[in-house]
Structures are given as structure tokens and as C-alpha cells.
Amino acid sequence: MERDFFEPAAIDLLAEASQGNPRTLNLLAQSAWLAAARGTATTIHPDHIHSALPQVPAANAKNTNP
């Protein structure tokens, strides 16, 4: 069975915040995944990305505030 773990808006936010840097994207996605797991979510939402931004200093949070 195949399913999406990231909402499309969350993927867009990851791309914007990481500015295309693979390492930053990976760290941000991992932090968002942990945030989702703490809330027992099964899908990564933009709110999870927002909560992960402070955990990844390299992420560009300039234009990604809710």
C-alpha cells in the first residue's frame, strides 16, 4: 500500500524553508516527523513544519511564519 506522509502544503513549506539544501531539508523533515509523532499524527502537516523550524537554525524561517 502506498500513501503520502506529507501534505502537499507541508512539502512546499519544506522546500521553501530549506532553500533547496538537502541537509537542511532532511533535518527539518526529521524534526517535523518527530513533532507529528508526539501528537500521534499519521501525516505531516504545515503546523508540524512550523514547530520544527526553531529546531533547525539553517532553515529559512523568514517567510514561513503562520
mmCIF file as Biopython writes it, N, C-alpha, C and O atoms, coordinates in Angstrom:
data_model
#
loop_
_atom_site.group_PDB
_atom_site.id
_atom_site.type_symbol
_atom_site.label_atom_id
_atom_site.label_alt_id
_atom_site.label_comp_id
_atom_site.label_asym_id
_atom_site.label_entity_id
_atom_site.label_seq_id
_atom_site.pdbx_PDB_ins_code
_atom_site.Cartn_x
_atom_site.Cartn_y
_atom_site.Cartn_z
_atom_site.occupancy
_atom_site.B_iso_or_equiv
_atom_site.auth_seq_id
_atom_site.auth_asym_id
_atom_site.pdbx_PDB_model_num
ATOM 1   N N  . MET A ? 1  ? 0.840  -1.165 0.000  1.0 0.0 1  A 1 
ATOM 2   C CA . MET A ? 1  ? 0.000  0.000  0.000  1.0 0.0 1  A 1 
ATOM 3   C C  . MET A ? 1  ? 0.897  1.245  0.000  1.0 0.0 1  A 1 
ATOM 4   O O  . MET A ? 1  ? 1.865  1.338  0.755  1.0 0.0 1  A 1 
ATOM 5   N N  . GLU A ? 2  ? 0.556  2.156  -0.837 1.0 0.0 2  A 1 
ATOM 6   C CA . GLU A ? 2  ? 1.313  3.403  -0.945 1.0 0.0 2  A 1 
ATOM 7   C C  . GLU A ? 2  ? 0.456  4.553  -0.435 1.0 0.0 2  A 1 
ATOM 8   O O  . GLU A ? 2  ? -0.729 4.651  -0.755 1.0 0.0 2  A 1 
ATOM 9   N N  . ARG A ? 3  ? 1.085  5.440  0.381  1.0 0.0 3  A 1 
ATOM 10  C CA . ARG A ? 3  ? 0.344  6.596  0.862  1.0 0.0 3  A 1 
ATOM 11  C C  . ARG A ? 3  ? 1.307  7.758  1.069  1.0 0.0 3  A 1 
ATOM 12  O O  . ARG A ? 3  ? 2.513  7.568  1.221  1.0 0.0 3  A 1 
ATOM 13  N N  . ASP A ? 4  ? 0.756  8.943  1.071  1.0 0.0 4  A 1 
ATOM 14  C CA . ASP A ? 4  ? 1.558  10.142 1.281  1.0 0.0 4  A 1 
ATOM 15  C C  . ASP A ? 4  ? 1.653  10.425 2.772  1.0 0.0 4  A 1 
ATOM 16  O O  . ASP A ? 4  ? 0.652  10.398 3.488  1.0 0.0 4  A 1 
ATOM 17  N N  . PHE A ? 5  ? 2.872  10.698 3.232  1.0 0.0 5  A 1 
ATOM 18  C CA . PHE A ? 5  ? 3.076  11.018 4.636  1.0 0.0 5  A 1 
ATOM 19  C C  . PHE A ? 5  ? 3.126  12.522 4.877  1.0 0.0 5  A 1 
ATOM 20  O O  . PHE A ? 5  ? 2.954  12.980 6.007  1.0 0.0 5  A 1 
ATOM 21  N N  . PHE A ? 6  ? 3.360  13.282 3.822  1.0 0.0 6  A 1 
ATOM 22  C CA . PHE A ? 6  ? 3.428  14.739 3.914  1.0 0.0 6  A 1 
ATOM 23  C C  . PHE A ? 6  ? 2.277  15.342 3.116  1.0 0.0 6  A 1 
ATOM 24  O O  . PHE A ? 6  ? 2.036  14.954 1.973  1.0 0.0 6  A 1 
ATOM 25  N N  . GLU A ? 7  ? 1.575  16.285 3.719  1.0 0.0 7  A 1 
ATOM 26  C CA . GLU A ? 7  ? 0.564  17.032 2.967  1.0 0.0 7  A 1 
ATOM 27  C C  . GLU A ? 7  ? 1.291  17.880 1.922  1.0 0.0 7  A 1 
ATOM 28  O O  . GLU A ? 7  ? 2.423  18.298 2.162  1.0 0.0 7  A 1 
ATOM 29  N N  . PRO A ? 8  ? 0.668  18.145 0.771  1.0 0.0 8  A 1 
ATOM 30  C CA . PRO A ? 8  ? 1.323  18.968 -0.255 1.0 0.0 8  A 1 
ATOM 31  C C  . PRO A ? 8  ? 1.785  20.332 0.270  1.0 0.0 8  A 1 
ATOM 32  O O  . PRO A ? 8  ? 2.862  20.800 -0.100 1.0 0.0 8  A 1 
ATOM 33  N N  . ALA A ? 9  ? 0.995  20.963 1.114  1.0 0.0 9  A 1 
ATOM 34  C CA . ALA A ? 9  ? 1.397  22.263 1.667  1.0 0.0 9  A 1 
ATOM 35  C C  . ALA A ? 9  ? 2.631  22.126 2.551  1.0 0.0 9  A 1 
ATOM 36  O O  . ALA A ? 9  ? 3.462  23.033 2.596  1.0 0.0 9  A 1 
ATOM 37  N N  . ALA A ? 10 ? 2.760  21.008 3.251  1.0 0.0 10 A 1 
ATOM 38  C CA . ALA A ? 10 ? 3.934  20.764 4.087  1.0 0.0 10 A 1 
ATOM 39  C C  . ALA A ? 10 ? 5.176  20.573 3.217  1.0 0.0 10 A 1 
ATOM 40  O O  . ALA A ? 10 ? 6.260  21.035 3.575  1.0 0.0 10 A 1 
ATOM 41  N N  . ILE A ? 11 ? 5.029  19.909 2.102  1.0 0.0 11 A 1 
ATOM 42  C CA . ILE A ? 11 ? 6.152  19.718 1.177  1.0 0.0 11 A 1 
ATOM 43  C C  . ILE A ? 11 ? 6.609  21.068 0.630  1.0 0.0 11 A 1 
ATOM 44  O O  . ILE A ? 11 ? 7.807  21.339 0.557  1.0 0.0 11 A 1 
ATOM 45  N N  . ASP A ? 12 ? 5.663  21.902 0.250  1.0 0.0 12 A 1 
ATOM 46  C CA . ASP A ? 12 ? 6.007  23.242 -0.250 1.0 0.0 12 A 1 
ATOM 47  C C  . ASP A ? 12 ? 6.753  24.043 0.813  1.0 0.0 12 A 1 
ATOM 48  O O  . ASP A ? 12 ? 7.734  24.724 0.513  1.0 0.0 12 A 1 
ATOM 49  N N  . LEU A ? 13 ? 6.291  23.957 2.035  1.0 0.0 13 A 1 
ATOM 50  C CA . LEU A ? 13 ? 6.923  24.675 3.133  1.0 0.0 13 A 1 
ATOM 51  C C  . LEU A ? 13 ? 8.328  24.146 3.404  1.0 0.0 13 A 1 
ATOM 52  O O  . LEU A ? 13 ? 9.239  24.927 3.681  1.0 0.0 13 A 1 
ATOM 53  N N  . LEU A ? 14 ? 8.512  22.837 3.327  1.0 0.0 14 A 1 
ATOM 54  C CA . LEU A ? 14 ? 9.845  22.242 3.485  1.0 0.0 14 A 1 
ATOM 55  C C  . LEU A ? 14 ? 10.800 22.764 2.424  1.0 0.0 14 A 1 
ATOM 56  O O  . LEU A ? 14 ? 11.933 23.138 2.727  1.0 0.0 14 A 1 
ATOM 57  N N  . ALA A ? 15 ? 10.344 22.787 1.193  1.0 0.0 15 A 1 
ATOM 58  C CA . ALA A ? 15 ? 11.192 23.262 0.095  1.0 0.0 15 A 1 
ATOM 59  C C  . ALA A ? 15 ? 11.571 24.724 0.287  1.0 0.0 15 A 1 
ATOM 60  O O  . ALA A ? 15 ? 12.722 25.105 0.072  1.0 0.0 15 A 1 
ATOM 61  N N  . GLU A ? 16 ? 10.610 25.536 0.688  1.0 0.0 16 A 1 
ATOM 62  C CA . GLU A ? 16 ? 10.868 26.957 0.887  1.0 0.0 16 A 1 
ATOM 63  C C  . GLU A ? 16 ? 11.837 27.185 2.053  1.0 0.0 16 A 1 
ATOM 64  O O  . GLU A ? 16 ? 12.790 27.955 1.934  1.0 0.0 16 A 1 
ATOM 65  N N  . ALA A ? 17 ? 11.589 26.524 3.157  1.0 0.0 17 A 1 
ATOM 66  C CA . ALA A ? 17 ? 12.396 26.737 4.359  1.0 0.0 17 A 1 
ATOM 67  C C  . ALA A ? 17 ? 13.814 26.211 4.208  1.0 0.0 17 A 1 
ATOM 68  O O  . ALA A ? 17 ? 14.743 26.775 4.784  1.0 0.0 17 A 1 
ATOM 69  N N  . SER A ? 18 ? 13.997 25.140 3.443  1.0 0.0 18 A 1 
ATOM 70  C CA . SER A ? 18 ? 15.332 24.554 3.279  1.0 0.0 18 A 1 
ATOM 71  C C  . SER A ? 18 ? 16.129 25.232 2.172  1.0 0.0 18 A 1 
ATOM 72  O O  . SER A ? 18 ? 17.339 25.029 2.074  1.0 0.0 18 A 1 
ATOM 73  N N  . GLN A ? 19 ? 15.480 26.020 1.352  1.0 0.0 19 A 1 
ATOM 74  C CA . GLN A ? 19 ? 16.100 26.707 0.221  1.0 0.0 19 A 1 
ATOM 75  C C  . GLN A ? 19 ? 16.882 25.736 -0.673 1.0 0.0 19 A 1 
ATOM 76  O O  . GLN A ? 19 ? 17.914 26.094 -1.241 1.0 0.0 19 A 1 
ATOM 77  N N  . GLY A ? 20 ? 16.379 24.512 -0.787 1.0 0.0 20 A 1 
ATOM 78  C CA . GLY A ? 20 ? 16.992 23.524 -1.664 1.0 0.0 20 A 1 
ATOM 79  C C  . GLY A ? 20 ? 18.203 22.823 -1.092 1.0 0.0 20 A 1 
ATOM 80  O O  . GLY A ? 20 ? 18.809 22.003 -1.781 1.0 0.0 20 A 1 
ATOM 81  N N  . ASN A ? 21 ? 18.578 23.114 0.137  1.0 0.0 21 A 1 
ATOM 82  C CA . ASN A ? 21 ? 19.726 22.460 0.760  1.0 0.0 21 A 1 
ATOM 83  C C  . ASN A ? 21 ? 19.277 21.090 1.272  1.0 0.0 21 A 1 
ATOM 84  O O  . ASN A ? 21 ? 18.430 21.018 2.163  1.0 0.0 21 A 1 
ATOM 85  N N  . PRO A ? 22 ? 19.833 19.999 0.724  1.0 0.0 22 A 1 
ATOM 86  C CA . PRO A ? 22 ? 19.371 18.664 1.110  1.0 0.0 22 A 1 
ATOM 87  C C  . PRO A ? 22 ? 19.541 18.361 2.599  1.0 0.0 22 A 1 
ATOM 88  O O  . PRO A ? 22 ? 18.671 17.736 3.205  1.0 0.0 22 A 1 
ATOM 89  N N  . ARG A ? 23 ? 20.643 18.795 3.186  1.0 0.0 23 A 1 
ATOM 90  C CA . ARG A ? 23 ? 20.885 18.525 4.609  1.0 0.0 23 A 1 
ATOM 91  C C  . ARG A ? 23 ? 19.856 19.253 5.467  1.0 0.0 23 A 1 
ATOM 92  O O  . ARG A ? 23 ? 19.306 18.671 6.403  1.0 0.0 23 A 1 
ATOM 93  N N  . THR A ? 24 ? 19.594 20.510 5.158  1.0 0.0 24 A 1 
ATOM 94  C CA . THR A ? 24 ? 18.602 21.277 5.912  1.0 0.0 24 A 1 
ATOM 95  C C  . THR A ? 24 ? 17.219 20.672 5.736  1.0 0.0 24 A 1 
ATOM 96  O O  . THR A ? 24 ? 16.464 20.564 6.702  1.0 0.0 24 A 1 
ATOM 97  N N  . LEU A ? 25 ? 16.882 20.280 4.526  1.0 0.0 25 A 1 
ATOM 98  C CA . LEU A ? 25 ? 15.584 19.661 4.261  1.0 0.0 25 A 1 
ATOM 99  C C  . LEU A ? 25 ? 15.432 18.386 5.084  1.0 0.0 25 A 1 
ATOM 100 O O  . LEU A ? 25 ? 14.378 18.145 5.673  1.0 0.0 25 A 1 
ATOM 101 N N  . ASN A ? 26 ? 16.484 17.572 5.125  1.0 0.0 26 A 1 
ATOM 102 C CA . ASN A ? 26 ? 16.438 16.328 5.877  1.0 0.0 26 A 1 
ATOM 103 C C  . ASN A ? 26 ? 16.241 16.591 7.368  1.0 0.0 26 A 1 
ATOM 104 O O  . ASN A ? 26 ? 15.402 15.955 8.006  1.0 0.0 26 A 1 
ATOM 105 N N  . LEU A ? 27 ? 17.008 17.522 7.920  1.0 0.0 27 A 1 
ATOM 106 C CA . LEU A ? 27 ? 16.882 17.840 9.347  1.0 0.0 27 A 1 
ATOM 107 C C  . LEU A ? 27 ? 15.500 18.399 9.677  1.0 0.0 27 A 1 
ATOM 108 O O  . LEU A ? 27 ? 14.909 18.053 10.699 1.0 0.0 27 A 1 
ATOM 109 N N  . LEU A ? 28 ? 15.003 19.249 8.819  1.0 0.0 28 A 1 
ATOM 110 C CA . LEU A ? 28 ? 13.687 19.846 9.034  1.0 0.0 28 A 1 
ATOM 111 C C  . LEU A ? 28 ? 12.586 18.796 8.934  1.0 0.0 28 A 1 
ATOM 112 O O  . LEU A ? 28 ? 11.664 18.782 9.751  1.0 0.0 28 A 1 
ATOM 113 N N  . ALA A ? 29 ? 12.675 17.924 7.946  1.0 0.0 29 A 1 
ATOM 114 C CA . ALA A ? 29 ? 11.676 16.864 7.788  1.0 0.0 29 A 1 
ATOM 115 C C  . ALA A ? 29 ? 11.700 15.914 8.981  1.0 0.0 29 A 1 
ATOM 116 O O  . ALA A ? 29 ? 10.653 15.488 9.467  1.0 0.0 29 A 1 
ATOM 117 N N  . GLN A ? 30 ? 12.901 15.586 9.448  1.0 0.0 30 A 1 
ATOM 118 C CA . GLN A ? 30 ? 13.017 14.695 10.602 1.0 0.0 30 A 1 
ATOM 119 C C  . GLN A ? 30 ? 12.415 15.335 11.858 1.0 0.0 30 A 1 
ATOM 120 O O  . GLN A ? 30 ? 11.701 14.677 12.614 1.0 0.0 30 A 1 
ATOM 121 N N  . SER A ? 31 ? 12.702 16.595 12.068 1.0 0.0 31 A 1 
ATOM 122 C CA . SER A ? 31 ? 12.151 17.300 13.224 1.0 0.0 31 A 1 
ATOM 123 C C  . SER A ? 31 ? 10.628 17.398 13.130 1.0 0.0 31 A 1 
ATOM 124 O O  . SER A ? 31 ? 9.931  17.247 14.134 1.0 0.0 31 A 1 
ATOM 125 N N  . ALA A ? 32 ? 10.122 17.647 11.941 1.0 0.0 32 A 1 
ATOM 126 C CA . ALA A ? 32 ? 8.664  17.710 11.743 1.0 0.0 32 A 1 
ATOM 127 C C  . ALA A ? 32 ? 8.026  16.344 11.982 1.0 0.0 32 A 1 
ATOM 128 O O  . ALA A ? 32 ? 6.934  16.249 12.542 1.0 0.0 32 A 1 
ATOM 129 N N  . TRP A ? 33 ? 8.713  15.296 11.556 1.0 0.0 33 A 1 
ATOM 130 C CA . TRP A ? 33 ? 8.207  13.941 11.751 1.0 0.0 33 A 1 
ATOM 131 C C  . TRP A ? 33 ? 8.092  13.645 13.247 1.0 0.0 33 A 1 
ATOM 132 O O  . TRP A ? 33 ? 7.105  13.062 13.696 1.0 0.0 33 A 1 
ATOM 133 N N  . LEU A ? 34 ? 9.107  14.049 14.014 1.0 0.0 34 A 1 
ATOM 134 C CA . LEU A ? 34 ? 9.067  13.855 15.461 1.0 0.0 34 A 1 
ATOM 135 C C  . LEU A ? 34 ? 7.937  14.665 16.106 1.0 0.0 34 A 1 
ATOM 136 O O  . LEU A ? 34 ? 7.265  14.186 17.019 1.0 0.0 34 A 1 
ATOM 137 N N  . ALA A ? 35 ? 7.738  15.883 15.626 1.0 0.0 35 A 1 
ATOM 138 C CA . ALA A ? 35 ? 6.645  16.712 16.140 1.0 0.0 35 A 1 
ATOM 139 C C  . ALA A ? 35 ? 5.300  16.042 15.870 1.0 0.0 35 A 1 
ATOM 140 O O  . ALA A ? 35 ? 4.411  16.051 16.722 1.0 0.0 35 A 1 
ATOM 141 N N  . ALA A ? 36 ? 5.159  15.472 14.699 1.0 0.0 36 A 1 
ATOM 142 C CA . ALA A ? 36 ? 3.907  14.784 14.350 1.0 0.0 36 A 1 
ATOM 143 C C  . ALA A ? 36 ? 3.720  13.548 15.228 1.0 0.0 36 A 1 
ATOM 144 O O  . ALA A ? 36 ? 2.612  13.268 15.686 1.0 0.0 36 A 1 
ATOM 145 N N  . ALA A ? 37 ? 4.791  12.820 15.457 1.0 0.0 37 A 1 
ATOM 146 C CA . ALA A ? 37 ? 4.704  11.603 16.261 1.0 0.0 37 A 1 
ATOM 147 C C  . ALA A ? 37 ? 4.330  11.917 17.708 1.0 0.0 37 A 1 
ATOM 148 O O  . ALA A ? 37 ? 3.576  11.174 18.335 1.0 0.0 37 A 1 
ATOM 149 N N  . ARG A ? 38 ? 4.858  13.014 18.232 1.0 0.0 38 A 1 
ATOM 150 C CA . ARG A ? 38 ? 4.495  13.401 19.597 1.0 0.0 38 A 1 
ATOM 151 C C  . ARG A ? 38 ? 2.999  13.663 19.710 1.0 0.0 38 A 1 
ATOM 152 O O  . ARG A ? 38 ? 2.397  13.423 20.757 1.0 0.0 38 A 1 
ATOM 153 N N  . GLY A ? 39 ? 2.411  14.148 18.646 1.0 0.0 39 A 1 
ATOM 154 C CA . GLY A ? 39 ? 0.969  14.404 18.637 1.0 0.0 39 A 1 
ATOM 155 C C  . GLY A ? 39 ? 0.167  13.247 18.088 1.0 0.0 39 A 1 
ATOM 156 O O  . GLY A ? 39 ? -1.040 13.373 17.885 1.0 0.0 39 A 1 
ATOM 157 N N  . THR A ? 40 ? 0.810  12.129 17.845 1.0 0.0 40 A 1 
ATOM 158 C CA . THR A ? 40 ? 0.213  10.900 17.291 1.0 0.0 40 A 1 
ATOM 159 C C  . THR A ? 40 ? -0.435 11.102 15.916 1.0 0.0 40 A 1 
ATOM 160 O O  . THR A ? 40 ? -1.355 10.374 15.544 1.0 0.0 40 A 1 
ATOM 161 N N  . ALA A ? 41 ? 0.050  12.085 15.176 1.0 0.0 41 A 1 
ATOM 162 C CA . ALA A ? 41 ? -0.449 12.302 13.810 1.0 0.0 41 A 1 
ATOM 163 C C  . ALA A ? 41 ? 0.173  11.264 12.880 1.0 0.0 41 A 1 
ATOM 164 O O  . ALA A ? 41 ? 1.288  10.799 13.119 1.0 0.0 41 A 1 
ATOM 165 N N  . THR A ? 42 ? -0.532 10.911 11.845 1.0 0.0 42 A 1 
ATOM 166 C CA . THR A ? 42 ? -0.007 9.957  10.861 1.0 0.0 42 A 1 
ATOM 167 C C  . THR A ? 42 ? 0.397  10.650 9.563  1.0 0.0 42 A 1 
ATOM 168 O O  . THR A ? 42 ? 0.926  10.014 8.652  1.0 0.0 42 A 1 
ATOM 169 N N  . THR A ? 43 ? 0.150  11.942 9.485  1.0 0.0 43 A 1 
ATOM 170 C CA . THR A ? 43 ? 0.510  12.740 8.317  1.0 0.0 43 A 1 
ATOM 171 C C  . THR A ? 43 ? 1.174  14.020 8.797  1.0 0.0 43 A 1 
ATOM 172 O O  . THR A ? 43 ? 0.753  14.610 9.792  1.0 0.0 43 A 1 
ATOM 173 N N  . ILE A ? 44 ? 2.218  14.450 8.085  1.0 0.0 44 A 1 
ATOM 174 C CA . ILE A ? 44 ? 2.917  15.685 8.428  1.0 0.0 44 A 1 
ATOM 175 C C  . ILE A ? 44 ? 2.138  16.855 7.839  1.0 0.0 44 A 1 
ATOM 176 O O  . ILE A ? 44 ? 1.891  16.905 6.634  1.0 0.0 44 A 1 
ATOM 177 N N  . HIS A ? 45 ? 1.755  17.791 8.695  1.0 0.0 45 A 1 
ATOM 178 C CA . HIS A ? 45 ? 1.006  18.970 8.304  1.0 0.0 45 A 1 
ATOM 179 C C  . HIS A ? 45 ? 1.923  20.198 8.350  1.0 0.0 45 A 1 
ATOM 180 O O  . HIS A ? 45 ? 2.992  20.135 8.957  1.0 0.0 45 A 1 
ATOM 181 N N  . PRO A ? 46 ? 1.536  21.295 7.733  1.0 0.0 46 A 1 
ATOM 182 C CA . PRO A ? 46 ? 2.353  22.513 7.810  1.0 0.0 46 A 1 
ATOM 183 C C  . PRO A ? 46 ? 2.638  22.953 9.248  1.0 0.0 46 A 1 
ATOM 184 O O  . PRO A ? 46 ? 3.706  23.499 9.523  1.0 0.0 46 A 1 
ATOM 185 N N  . ASP A ? 47 ? 1.696  22.722 10.164 1.0 0.0 47 A 1 
ATOM 186 C CA . ASP A ? 47 ? 1.930  23.086 11.565 1.0 0.0 47 A 1 
ATOM 187 C C  . ASP A ? 47 ? 3.137  22.344 12.138 1.0 0.0 47 A 1 
ATOM 188 O O  . ASP A ? 47 ? 3.868  22.889 12.965 1.0 0.0 47 A 1 
ATOM 189 N N  . HIS A ? 48 ? 3.342  21.112 11.703 1.0 0.0 48 A 1 
ATOM 190 C CA . HIS A ? 48 ? 4.499  20.349 12.170 1.0 0.0 48 A 1 
ATOM 191 C C  . HIS A ? 48 ? 5.799  20.962 11.638 1.0 0.0 48 A 1 
ATOM 192 O O  . HIS A ? 48 ? 6.817  20.978 12.330 1.0 0.0 48 A 1 
ATOM 193 N N  . ILE A ? 49 ? 5.752  21.460 10.417 1.0 0.0 49 A 1 
ATOM 194 C CA . ILE A ? 49 ? 6.936  22.116 9.843  1.0 0.0 49 A 1 
ATOM 195 C C  . ILE A ? 49 ? 7.227  23.389 10.627 1.0 0.0 49 A 1 
ATOM 196 O O  . ILE A ? 49 ? 8.377  23.664 10.971 1.0 0.0 49 A 1 
ATOM 197 N N  . HIS A ? 50 ? 6.193  24.157 10.905 1.0 0.0 50 A 1 
ATOM 198 C CA . HIS A ? 50 ? 6.372  25.398 11.670 1.0 0.0 50 A 1 
ATOM 199 C C  . HIS A ? 50 ? 6.973  25.116 13.049 1.0 0.0 50 A 1 
ATOM 200 O O  . HIS A ? 50 ? 7.838  25.858 13.513 1.0 0.0 50 A 1 
ATOM 201 N N  . SER A ? 51 ? 6.521  24.060 13.692 1.0 0.0 51 A 1 
ATOM 202 C CA . SER A ? 51 ? 7.070  23.747 15.011 1.0 0.0 51 A 1 
ATOM 203 C C  . SER A ? 51 ? 8.498  23.232 14.923 1.0 0.0 51 A 1 
ATOM 204 O O  . SER A ? 51 ? 9.236  23.295 15.905 1.0 0.0 51 A 1 
ATOM 205 N N  . ALA A ? 52 ? 8.897  22.726 13.769 1.0 0.0 52 A 1 
ATOM 206 C CA . ALA A ? 52 ? 10.256 22.212 13.580 1.0 0.0 52 A 1 
ATOM 207 C C  . ALA A ? 52 ? 11.253 23.317 13.227 1.0 0.0 52 A 1 
ATOM 208 O O  . ALA A ? 52 ? 12.452 23.150 13.447 1.0 0.0 52 A 1 
ATOM 209 N N  . LEU A ? 53 ? 10.788 24.418 12.696 1.0 0.0 53 A 1 
ATOM 210 C CA . LEU A ? 53 ? 11.695 25.488 12.248 1.0 0.0 53 A 1 
ATOM 211 C C  . LEU A ? 53 ? 12.676 25.958 13.323 1.0 0.0 53 A 1 
ATOM 212 O O  . LEU A ? 53 ? 13.858 26.118 13.017 1.0 0.0 53 A 1 
ATOM 213 N N  . PRO A ? 54 ? 12.248 26.184 14.558 1.0 0.0 54 A 1 
ATOM 214 C CA . PRO A ? 54 ? 13.217 26.634 15.572 1.0 0.0 54 A 1 
ATOM 215 C C  . PRO A ? 54 ? 14.282 25.585 15.894 1.0 0.0 54 A 1 
ATOM 216 O O  . PRO A ? 54 ? 15.349 25.918 16.409 1.0 0.0 54 A 1 
ATOM 217 N N  . GLN A ? 55 ? 13.995 24.327 15.592 1.0 0.0 55 A 1 
ATOM 218 C CA . GLN A ? 55 ? 14.940 23.247 15.879 1.0 0.0 55 A 1 
ATOM 219 C C  . GLN A ? 55 ? 16.063 23.158 14.848 1.0 0.0 55 A 1 
ATOM 220 O O  . GLN A ? 55 ? 17.086 22.516 15.088 1.0 0.0 55 A 1 
ATOM 221 N N  . VAL A ? 56 ? 15.866 23.803 13.704 1.0 0.0 56 A 1 
ATOM 222 C CA . VAL A ? 56 ? 16.839 23.734 12.612 1.0 0.0 56 A 1 
ATOM 223 C C  . VAL A ? 56 ? 17.264 25.158 12.241 1.0 0.0 56 A 1 
ATOM 224 O O  . VAL A ? 56 ? 16.628 25.805 11.409 1.0 0.0 56 A 1 
ATOM 225 N N  . PRO A ? 57 ? 18.340 25.635 12.862 1.0 0.0 57 A 1 
ATOM 226 C CA . PRO A ? 57 ? 18.757 27.024 12.634 1.0 0.0 57 A 1 
ATOM 227 C C  . PRO A ? 57 ? 19.031 27.372 11.169 1.0 0.0 57 A 1 
ATOM 228 O O  . PRO A ? 57 ? 18.870 28.522 10.761 1.0 0.0 57 A 1 
ATOM 229 N N  . ALA A ? 58 ? 19.443 26.382 10.385 1.0 0.0 58 A 1 
ATOM 230 C CA . ALA A ? 58 ? 19.762 26.651 8.990  1.0 0.0 58 A 1 
ATOM 231 C C  . ALA A ? 58 ? 18.515 26.863 8.131  1.0 0.0 58 A 1 
ATOM 232 O O  . ALA A ? 58 ? 18.605 27.354 7.006  1.0 0.0 58 A 1 
ATOM 233 N N  . ALA A ? 59 ? 17.361 26.492 8.666  1.0 0.0 59 A 1 
ATOM 234 C CA . ALA A ? 59 ? 16.113 26.646 7.901  1.0 0.0 59 A 1 
ATOM 235 C C  . ALA A ? 59 ? 15.761 28.135 7.793  1.0 0.0 59 A 1 
ATOM 236 O O  . ALA A ? 59 ? 15.930 28.900 8.743  1.0 0.0 59 A 1 
ATOM 237 N N  . ASN A ? 60 ? 15.283 28.514 6.647  1.0 0.0 60 A 1 
ATOM 238 C CA . ASN A ? 60 ? 14.903 29.895 6.408  1.0 0.0 60 A 1 
ATOM 239 C C  . ASN A ? 60 ? 13.494 30.113 6.913  1.0 0.0 60 A 1 
ATOM 240 O O  . ASN A ? 60 ? 12.530 29.719 6.255  1.0 0.0 60 A 1 
ATOM 241 N N  . ALA A ? 61 ? 13.362 30.731 8.061  1.0 0.0 61 A 1 
ATOM 242 C CA . ALA A ? 61 ? 12.044 30.951 8.662  1.0 0.0 61 A 1 
ATOM 243 C C  . ALA A ? 61 ? 11.490 32.319 8.339  1.0 0.0 61 A 1 
ATOM 244 O O  . ALA A ? 61 ? 10.434 32.693 8.850  1.0 0.0 61 A 1 
ATOM 245 N N  . LYS A ? 62 ? 12.189 33.087 7.488  1.0 0.0 62 A 1 
ATOM 246 C CA . LYS A ? 62 ? 11.770 34.462 7.199  1.0 0.0 62 A 1 
ATOM 247 C C  . LYS A ? 62 ? 10.327 34.567 6.745  1.0 0.0 62 A 1 
ATOM 248 O O  . LYS A ? 62 ? 9.540  35.298 7.346  1.0 0.0 62 A 1 
ATOM 249 N N  . ASN A ? 63 ? 9.974  33.853 5.703  1.0 0.0 63 A 1 
ATOM 250 C CA . ASN A ? 63 ? 8.637  33.988 5.125  1.0 0.0 63 A 1 
ATOM 251 C C  . ASN A ? 63 ? 7.783  32.757 5.380  1.0 0.0 63 A 1 
ATOM 252 O O  . ASN A ? 63 ? 6.851  32.490 4.623  1.0 0.0 63 A 1 
ATOM 253 N N  . THR A ? 64 ? 8.085  32.001 6.434  1.0 0.0 64 A 1 
ATOM 254 C CA . THR A ? 64 ? 7.333  30.784 6.669  1.0 0.0 64 A 1 
ATOM 255 C C  . THR A ? 64 ? 6.561  30.816 7.970  1.0 0.0 64 A 1 
ATOM 256 O O  . THR A ? 64 ? 6.086  29.773 8.420  1.0 0.0 64 A 1 
ATOM 257 N N  . ASN A ? 65 ? 6.420  31.978 8.590  1.0 0.0 65 A 1 
ATOM 258 C CA . ASN A ? 65 ? 5.640  32.078 9.814  1.0 0.0 65 A 1 
ATOM 259 C C  . ASN A ? 65 ? 4.160  31.965 9.492  1.0 0.0 65 A 1 
ATOM 260 O O  . ASN A ? 65 ? 3.699  32.472 8.469  1.0 0.0 65 A 1 
ATOM 261 N N  . PRO A ? 66 ? 3.396  31.281 10.391 1.0 0.0 66 A 1 
ATOM 262 C CA . PRO A ? 66 ? 1.958  31.107 10.118 1.0 0.0 66 A 1 
ATOM 263 C C  . PRO A ? 66 ? 1.194  32.403 10.166 1.0 0.0 66 A 1 
ATOM 264 O O  . PRO A ? 66 ? -0.019 32.412 9.957  1.0 0.0 66 A 1 
#
